[in-house]
Amino acid sequence: MKKKEILGNINGLKKSYLDELQAIFDIRSDNDTYASEEIEVILAYVSSRVNREIVVFINNNGIVEQLAVGDISSASVSEKISRGSRCLHTHPSSDGRLSAIDKNTLVKLPIIAMASIGVTNNQVVDFYGSYINKEQIVIEIGPIKSVVYTQEFMSEINKLATTTRKQELTHTESVIAVGVTTKKSKANLDELKELIETADGKCVYTLHQNREQIDNSFYVGKGKVTELAHLVSLYKADTICFDDPLTMNQIRNLQEHLDVKIVDRSTLILDIFASRAHSKDGKLQVELAQLSHMLPQLTGKGTSLSRLAGGIGTRGPGESKLETDRRHILRKINFLKKQLKEVEVRRRQLRDSRKNNDVFMIALAGYTNAGKSTLLNYITNSDVFVKDMLFATLDPSVRKLQLSKGQPVVFIDTVGFISKLPHELIEAFKSTLEEVTEADVILHVLDGSNKKMEDQREVVYEIFEQIGVKSPEILEVINKIDVIDEHCENSKERAYVSAITGEGIDELLAIITDLIGSKKSFIVNVPYNKGKLISYIHDNCDIISEKFTETKVIFNLKTSKKVIKIISNQLPANSVSSDIPL
């Protein structure tokens, strides 16, 4: 075992004094007294002889970890002091009363207590001790004759140490949320705070800045960076989370100035998705999104990646994957894409099977935490996991229901949307989001109790556009009417319900039945070689008239939008005409 070194100013000290001090490393202290009486005797003798302060740090196992010669502010104390250690130092030719520097050291270092002994003529004069209680107040005791009489003091410290260790085992990261509002984008720190809490962090402060544009070097202005450094110290923050995606240059600059973990909104959302994905498909999609988001951060960094990490709690790929090279990550991305291609094929086959069986597909889509899963549970009497949090459910849930007119329908609960959704997620979840684009009817669920409902509505329609939602039937469902006070009038475009009390659910199902069951008139031209299709039309449509020509049959018929889609998919363009868009 490597010999422990005496730190600090040891110039001019006799070898005999150094040997005395070196012996302290072999003395173990019981935790019912602050330090061994033997340690106290050696410290008093040597400190009095050389007229210099001597500092020792004893860990919670009673072992002396460090020893330094010199006053507490100038002694070369190593940063590797175990959390929960206690410090004992000497005041030669003086009493042991703690100075302002002593108390400041107690606050700055990860120690649980600070104590000093006054020494004169090789003897201990008195003992003073201090610790910080649960209310963050410095508690002082003394004078006491020596370390022999510190049992009561140690009892209080040990209680505090036990509590501290329990807190460390269940440590919640303290996070500062930062947002910038520009002409092009608006910060939403309330939602960012919710995201932080969803990721099991604790938002201790929110900082907002109005700017013409986001700063290319620091995201916020340099003055705000200085303010952030002060806030990190004041709130003992572990992490700073920014409301917009950060560039690699911004992350590097912020870490150099703030020396804490830096994450952006995209990383945080990916972190939450990593903790929510339970199915194999969901895990593949999340990992692809995380690696795709990570890849640009590797550019130009070489192997210097040790300061990068995942989101709050560093779930998902984390440091171990960030330390791999860019080529390996590219190979992994390609492998995941191939696997997700198989997922895409499987999902498409399921959708085709439903279409061929003339089953209507109804997708529940909308902003996260709007109540989609709760609504699905009430309508279909199922037990999909629900919780009042962002992204409570990630993997899509499919439930079948027979409507009052006997029409079989399938309800598909999809992942919730959110503003500034990382594009990597949209790309990775392409096969899942196709459940929305291919649905016959979309129930756009909105949280009627949310003051920002209209803003959330706009976000969802923007994402609809991004993922290629064409023009299926979209019915807006305003949920949570049990907690809002306003008159609600149902229509073909908007329904009002409470997924908790069931209010308005019957009316909603009636509107859905009308939407998918109503028949309209169409003129359909079918070539004679489409015998199976002609048979299908006779079996599934109300035929008003049919005209036979040399090459085709011209049907004048009434049918639903669902059936006419199946027919038109098997015919050349312009074979179907009507007064409504197909």
N, C-alpha and C positions, 0 to 999 in steps of 0.2 A: 504493500500500500504506500502511495506517495506521501511523504512527510508534509504535514501542514506547515505553512510558512507564517512567520510573524510579519505583519504588514506595518506600514507607517514609518516614522522616523526612528530608526534604530542606530543611527550613527553615534559612535562614541560610547555605546553601552558595553559594559564588561561582559565577557562570555558567561560568567557565573549568573548574571542577571538574565541573560538570554536563555540560559538553561532552565532557570526557575520558571520563566514565562512559557517555555516550550513544554514543560511538564503539565501545564494547565490543560493542554489538549487531551491528556490521558485521564483527566478527572471527570467523572460523570456526576451530574447533579440530579437529585430526586425532584419530582415535580410538586412536592409539598412545601419546598422552600425555594426562594428565588434562585439561589446558587449554592453550590457546596461551600461550607465554611472554609475548607482548605483553599478553594479558589480565592475567597475573600482575603484570607491571610496573606497569600502570595502577592495579590494585587496591591494590598496596603503596604507591604514591605518594599516591593520594587518601585512602586510609584512614588513613595516617600523618599526613597534613596536617590532616584534619578530626577525627581521633581518634574515628571511628565505625566500627563493623563494616559491611562491605559483603558482600552475598550475591548470588551468581549461580547460575542453573540452566542447564545445558547439556544439550540433548537428545541422543539417540543418533545424530543426524546431525551433531553438532558445532556446532549453532547455539545461541546464547544466547537462551533463551526469556524469562527474567525476570531482573531486577536490582533489588535493594532495598537501601536504606540503613537500618541499624539492626541490633541483634543478632537472631539467628535466631528468638528467641521473641517478639519484639515487632514485627519488620518486617512490613509489610502484604503478605505473599506471597499471590498469587492461588491459588485452588484448581485452576486449569487448568494444572497441571504435567503434562507428558507422562510416562506410565509408562516407567520405565527411564532417566529423566534422572539426571544427577549434579550434586551441589551443591558449590560451592567458596565459602568465606567467609573473612573476615580476622579476626585477633585483634590489634588495634592495641596497641602498647606491651607486647607479651607474646609467649610462644612459641605454637606452633600446636597444642598438645595439646588433644584433643577433650574437651569438657565433657560432663556427664551430659545437659544439654539438647540438645547436638549429637547424641548417640547416640539420645536419645528421638525427635528429629526424623527420624532415619534410619528408625526403626521406624514412625512415624506416616505419613510421606509416601510416595507411590508412586515413590520414587527408588531407584536401584540402589547409590549410594555417597554418602558424606558425607566432605568433606575441608576442612581449614583451613590457612591459612598465618599464621605469626606475623610481624608487621611492626614494625620499629623504624627511625626515621630514614630513611623512604622506601624501605627495603630489606627483602627477604624474609629472615627469620631461619631458618625451617624449614617443612616440610610434613608433615602427618599425615593419614592417610586411613583409612576404615573401610567395610566392606560386610557384608551378611548372607549367609552361605553356605547351601548346600542343607539343612544340618541346623539352620537358623535360629539360628546362633550368630554374634554380631558379631565379625568379624575386623578387627584394627587393624594398621596398618603405620606406621612412622616412628620417629625423625625422618629425613626426606630433605631434601636441600639446597633443592630447588625442584621445580616441575612438570616441569622438563626431565628429571628422573631417575625418572619414574613409569611407564616402559614395562612393567616387570614387574607392577606394581600393576594397570595397565590390561589386561594380558593376562588376569589372573584375573577382572576385572570383565566383560570382553567374553565370556569363556566362560560366565559366569553369565547374562549378558544373552541370549545365544543360547539357552541352556536355557530361560530364562524366557519368551522369545518363542514357542518351540515349545510350551511348556505352555499359553500363552494361546490358541494356535490350536486346541488340543484341550482347552479348559477344561471341566472337569466341575463343575457347580454343587454347592457345599457346602450341605447342607440339615440343619436341625434339625427333628426330628419331635416333635410335641406332642400328647398325648392326655389326655382327662379321663374318669374312671370315675365314673358317678353310679348312683343306684338303678335308673334306666331303661336305661342303656347302659354297655357295657364297652369300654374302650380296647384296641385290638389294635395295639400299636406295632411288634411283629415284622412283621406283615403290611404296615403302613404303610411300614416300612423297605424291604420287598421291592418295594412299589409305587414308591418313590422311585428305587430302583436300576433297576427296569424302565424308568423314564422317563429313564434315563441320568444320574441325579443321584447324589450320594454323601452318605449319611446320616452326619453327623459326631457327632451327639449325639441322644439321646432323652430327653424330659422328660415325666414323668407326674404327674398330680395327682388325688387323690380329693376329690370335692366332693359336696354334697347335690344340686346342679344346676349346669348350665353358666352361667357369668357372662354376662349379657346385653350387657355393654359390651366385655369383653375375651376371652370364652370361658374363660380361666383367671383366677385371682385377680390383684389388682394386684401382690402380692409376686412372683408367678411372672413377671409382665411385666418387672419390674426384673431378675429373675434371667435372663430371656431376653436382655435388653439386654447383660448381662455376657457371656453365652454367645456371642452374635453377635460381640462384639469378640474374645473368647478364641479362637474357632474360625474367625474370618474367614468367617462364614456369608453366603451370598448370598440364601438363601431360608429361610422357616420354613413348614413344612407341618403343618396341623392335621387331626386324625383325624375330624372331623365337619364338616358343612356350616357355613359362617360366614355371618352376615348382613352386609349392606352396612355397617351401623353398627359391627360388630365389626372388619371389615376396615379401615375408615377409622381407628378408634381404635388398632388395633395398628400400622398403618403410621406414624401420627404419633409413636408412642412408640418404635418399633424401627427405622424408616427402612430396611427391607429388603423384598424381595418377600414378600407373604403369599399363600399358596394353601391351599385346603382339600382334603379327600379327594376330593370330587366333581370339582373342577377337575383334580386329578391323574389320576383315572381317565379323564376325558374327554380329557386330554392324551395318555394312553397309547393310547386308542382312535383318536385322530387319527393317530398314527404307525403304527398297525397296519392301518387300513382301506386296502385296495388296489382293491377292486371299486368300480364307480360307485355301486351301491346302498349299499355300506358307507360310502362318503364322504358320500353324501347324509344317511344316518342320523346319522352322527357330527356333521356340521355343524348339523343341526337340533337335536340334543341340546345342542351347545355354545351355540348362539344362545338356546335356551330357558333354559339355565342363566344366561346372561349378562344376559338382559332385566331381571330384577328388580334387578340391580346398577346399572342405569342410572337407576332411579326416584329422583328427588330430587337427582340429581347434576348435571343440566344438561350442560354441555360440559366440566366439570372431571373428566376421566377419565384424565389423563396418568399417574397413579400406578398405574392398574390394568394388569394384564398377564395373559397366559395362564398355563399351568402351567410346569413345569420345562422350560427351553428355549424357552418361549413358542411352541409349535407351535399349529396350528389357527388360529382367527380372530385371536388376538393383539391388539396395540394398535391396528392400523389399523382393525379392525372395531369395537373398543370406542369409537373416536372418532366413529363415525357416529351419527346420531341414532336415537332410539327408533322413530320411524315407519319409517325405512328397514329396521331390523332386523325389525319386524313384517311388512313387505312381503316380506322375504326368507324369513321363517318360513312365511308363507302359500304362497309359491312352492314351497318345499321340501316342504311337506305335500301339495301337489297332485302333485308328482313322485312322492312316496312312495306316494300312492294308486294310481298306475299300477303301481308295484312290487308293491303288495299284490294288485292284480288279477292280475298276471302269476304271482305265486307261487300264488295260489288256483287258477288255471287248471291249473298244473302238478300241484298236489295232486289236483284233481278228475280229471285225466287218469290219475294213478296209481291212484286209487280205482276208476275205471271199468275199468281193466285188471286189477283184483283183485290189485294189488301191495301187499304189506304195507310200511308205513312204520315204521322203527325209529329213534327219535331218541336220540342220545347227549347227555345233559345232565349237569350237575354243577358242582362248584366249579372255579374256574380252576386250572390246573396239576395236575388230578387224573389226567391221562393219557388224555383222550378221543381226541385225534387219533392218539396212538400206538396205542391200541386199534383204531381204525378202520383204520389202516395195516396192522396185523397181520391183522385179520379179512379185509379185502378186497384185501390185497396191493397197496396204493396208496402214494402218496408225498406225502401231505399234510404241510405244513411243521410240524415239531415242535421245541420247544426248552424247556429247563428254566427257564421264566420265566412270570410271570403274563401272561395274555392273549396267548400266542404266536400264536394264530390268532383272527381276528375274523370273517371272511366264512365263512358256512356251506359245508360240503363235502358233496356227495351222491355215494355210491358204491353200485353195484348188486351183488347177490350171489345165487347160486342155492344154496338150502339142500339138504341131502342127499336130502330127499323131493321135490326138484324145484320147491319153492315159491320164486318170485322175491321177493326183499325188497330194500328200499332203506334203506341206513343214512345218516342225516343227522347230521353233526357240527355242533353248535351252539356259540354263544359261551359262554364260561365265566361262571359267576356268582361273586359276591363279596359279603361283608357290606357293608352300607350302600351298595348299588349305587344310583347317582343315579336318581331317578324319571324324569328327563328321558331317560335311556338306555332305560329300560323302555318308555316311550311311543314314542320314536323307532324302537326296534327291534321294534315290535309285529309287523310282517309276518314278520320273521325268527323271533321267538319263537313265532309260530303254528305253526311246524314242530314244536314240542314239544307244543302243545295239541292238534294234529290227528293226532299220531302214534298208531299202533295199539299200539305198545309203547315205553315209555321205559326206556332203560338208564341208570339213575342211577349214574354212575361216581364212586367215592369213593377217596381216597388213603389206602390202608391203613397207610402209613408215617407219616402225619401224626398227631401227638399230639392235635390238635384236630379229628379226623375227625368226631366226633359233633356238635361245634358247627357245623362246615361242613355236615353233613347237615341240621341244623335250618334253616340259612340257605337251603339249596336248596329245602326244602319250603315255606318262607315265600314264596319267589319263585314257586314253582309256584302257590301260592294267589293271588298278586298277578296273574299273567298268565292265570289262569283255567283251569288244568289241572283237568279234571273227574275222571273216574275210569277212565282207561285202565290197562292193565297196566303196573305199574312194577316193574322188576327192579333191585335194587341190586347193582352190580358192584364188589366191593372189589378195587381194582387194587394193584399193586406188592407182591404177596405174596412175591416173591423177596427182599425185604429185611425181612420181619417174621417173628418166631418165635412162631407160635401155630397151633393146630390149626384148620383151615378146613373146614367142612362145608357143601357146596352144598345149596340147597333151591330151591323155586319162587319164593321171595321174595328170595334172596340168592345170588350166585355169587362165587367167589374166583378171580382170574386174575393173571397177570403179562403185561402187554402187551409186555414186553421179551423174556422167555424163551419165551412162548407157553404157559406152564403154566396149565391150567384153561380154555383157549380152546375145546377140543373139547367139554368139559362145558357151557360157556356156550352154544355153538351148539345143543347138544342140548336145553337148557332152552328156548331161543328157539323151536326147531322145535316143541316140545311146546306152548308157549304159544299159538302162532299156528295150529298144525295140529290141535289137539284139537277134536273136535266135540261139541256139546251138543244136548239136545232142546229144541224150540220148538214152540209152537202158533201158526200164522200164518193170519190171515183176509185173503184177497185178493179184492177185487171183480172181477167178470167183465170189467169194462172195462180192467183192468190186464193185457192179454194178454201184453205183452212181459215183465212181471215174472213171470207164471206160467211162461213159457218159461224165464226165467232161473233160477227155482227148480228146475225139472226138470233143468236142465243143471249146476247147481252144488251141489245138496243131496241128501242121502240121505233119500228120502221113505219114511216108515214107513207112513203112510196118508193118504188125502185124501177129504174128504167134500164133496159138492156140494149146496148149498142153492139157494134161489130167487135169491139176490143175490150169493153169493160161494162161493169154494172155501176149505175149512178144511183146512190142511195140518198134519200131525204129522210133523215132520222133524228131521233131525240135520244140523247144519252148524257152521262156525266162527264165532267172534265177529265176524270181519271181514265175512263174507258177510251175517250177520244185520243188521249195521249198514247195509249197502247196501240190504237189503230194507226195513228199518223206516223209512229216510229217504224211501221212496216211498209210504208208507202213512199213514193217519190215526193219531192217538194211540190207544193201547190195542189196536192190531191185532195186536201180537206179545206173547206171554206166555211166561215161562220161570221156572226156579227161580233164575236168576242175574241180577244187574243188567246192563242193556244199556249 
